Amino acid sequence: MEMYQTGLISYWQKQFSRKDVSMCLLQGKNKSKKLRRLNLRDLTGVFLILGIGSVVSLLAFLAEKSSDFLSVAFGKLYANN
């Protein structure tokens, strides 16, 4: 808040801003390509990553549940002896 009140922000903006920024922005717009709709072929990589992540998380879940089951089963086995 004090930086705004003392005028530092406006000073820095005046000192470091370029006056030809609008020209640069206008030149970039002329070179842009025509937009097109996305289709499923464009998104296959995304779905592939989603599928791999789902499989890895399922395997981690099953490994955790099986380790819990085995620890309980072996705990009962050793408790009976």
C-alpha positions in Angstrom: 0.0 0.0 0.0 2.8 2.4 0.9 4.5 1.7 -2.5 1.4 2.9 -4.3 1.0 5.9 -2.1 4.6 7.0 -2.5 4.4 6.6 -6.3 7.0 3.9 -6.6 4.8 1.6 -8.6 3.9 4.3 -11.2 7.5 5.4 -11.3 8.7 1.8 -12.1 6.0 1.4 -14.7 7.0 4.6 -16.5 10.7 3.8 -16.2 10.6 0.2 -17.4 7.6 0.1 -19.8 8.1 0.2 -23.5 6.2 2.6 -25.6 6.1 0.3 -28.6 4.4 -2.6 -26.9 1.2 -2.2 -28.8 3.1 -2.5 -32.1 4.6 -5.8 -31.0 1.2 -7.1 -30.0 -0.4 -6.2 -33.3 2.3 -7.9 -35.3 1.8 -11.1 -33.3 -1.9 -11.2 -34.2 -1.3 -11.0 -37.9 0.8 -14.2 -37.8 -1.7 -16.3 -35.9 -3.1 -19.5 -37.5 -6.7 -20.2 -38.1 -8.4 -21.9 -35.1 -9.9 -25.3 -35.5 -12.1 -27.6 -33.4 -10.5 -30.3 -31.2 -11.3 -33.9 -32.0 -10.6 -37.1 -30.2 -7.3 -37.7 -32.1 -6.0 -34.5 -30.6 -6.8 -35.8 -27.1 -5.5 -39.3 -27.4 -2.3 -38.5 -25.4 -4.4 -37.0 -22.6 -6.6 -40.1 -22.4 -3.5 -42.4 -22.5 -2.0 -40.6 -19.6 -5.3 -40.8 -17.7 -5.5 -44.5 -18.4 -2.0 -45.2 -17.2 -2.5 -43.2 -14.1 -5.7 -45.1 -13.3 -4.0 -48.4 -13.8 -1.1 -47.4 -11.5 -3.4 -46.1 -8.8 -5.5 -49.3 -9.0 -2.4 -51.5 -8.7 -1.2 -49.4 -5.7 -4.6 -49.8 -4.1 -4.7 -53.5 -4.6 -1.1 -53.9 -3.2 -2.0 -51.9 -0.1 -5.2 -53.9 0.5 -3.4 -57.3 -0.1 -0.6 -56.3 2.3 -3.2 -55.4 5.0 -5.0 -58.7 4.4 -1.7 -60.7 4.6 -0.6 -58.9 7.8 -3.9 -59.6 9.5 -3.8 -63.3 8.3 -0.2 -63.8 9.4 -0.9 -62.0 12.7 -3.7 -64.5 13.5 -1.6 -67.4 12.5 1.3 -66.4 14.7 -1.1 -65.5 17.6 -2.5 -69.1 17.6 0.9 -70.7 18.0 
